[in-house]
Amino acid sequence: MKNQLIIKDLSYLQQTHGSNLVIAGNAFAETATFTATGTGYALAGATGLAMGQLTYTNAQTQAKVIYCSGFTVSTADALATAYASSGSQIASSSTLNTSTSFSFNSSSNFKTSIGS
């Protein structure tokens, strides 16, 4: 017996991105993140910008692909934070993005792929 399920036209699934911009007088903070996953790949990017008398930025990314027998999981995480202060003015921004993709292939011609 042969089973076949093919899901290949998932045009509504796409990369995700986010950004935040905060301006408070002379304090400025902006963050941006980007993630994308698919069968066999994972991408993640993060950036933070802060301008003021006292500033702090942090960007963290993790992208991984796990291959098992006939099964692939791709994950991407991106986190960006930014903080700025000038006198009594404070600007703070944070952005988080996550993407996950699953792909399953078997020798019985069963194939499916879900995720973005």
Secondary structure, DSSP 8 states (H G I E B T S, - for coil): ----------TT---EEEEEEEEETTEEEEEEEEEEEETTEEEEEEEEEEESSEEEEEEEEEEEEEEETTEEEEEEEEEEEEEEEETTEEEEEEEEEEEEEEEEE-TTS-EEEEE-
